[in-house]
Amino acid sequence: MNSKIQGAEPSLKDMDDYDFNESSEKKKLINFVIIIGLVIGLVYATFKFTFNHVDDELPNVQTQIKNY
């Protein structure tokens, strides 16, 4: 019964990307995903810090609070 279980699933050595034997296509895909993630993060951070101001502040609020 134990041999049936071992034959049902591949071992790590049977996988083609074990021990840093990835194909160049997989390496390119991984690099592409990392670069896209960094670009999306950069765009998000740029928009967050560029458009992070509020123009709906009430005028003279500090003066009114001080005079109260």
N, C-alpha and C positions, 0 to 999 in steps of 0.2 A: 504494500500500500504506500509506503514511503517513496518508492521509486516513481509511482504514478503522480504523486504531488510534485516531485522535483522535475518531472518532465513536462508538467502542465505550464509552468511559467519559465521564462528565460532567466538565466542567471546574469549577474552584472557583466561577466566577461563575454557573454553572448551578445550584449548590446553593442552597437557599432560606435557609440560615443563614450565608451568607458576608457579610462586611462588616457584622457586628452587626445582621443583619436577622432575628433569631430571632423565632419566634412567642411570644406571651405564655404559651402552654401549655408550651413548652420552658423558658422562664425559670422558671416556677413549679416544674417538675419538677427543674431543677437546684438551685434554692433548697431544695426539699424534701429532696433527697438530702444536701445540705450540712448542713442542720439536723439530720436524722436521724443523720448521722455524728457531729456534735458532741454530741448527746444520748447516744448510745451511749458515746462516749468519756468523757463526764461521769459516767455511771452506773458505768462500769468503774473510773474513778479513785476514785470515792467508795467503792465496795466494796473496792478494793485498799487504800486507806489506813484504812478503818474496821475491816476484819477482818484486818489484817496483824499479828497478835500470836500468839505461841506460848505455850501454857500447860503444855507438857510438859517444862519445865526440871527437871533433877534438883536436889533440895535439897542445899545445903551442898557443892556441887562445888568452888567456889573454896577453901573451908576445907580440904577433903580434899587438894586439889592443893598447897596451901601447907604442909600438915603432912607431906607425903610427902618 
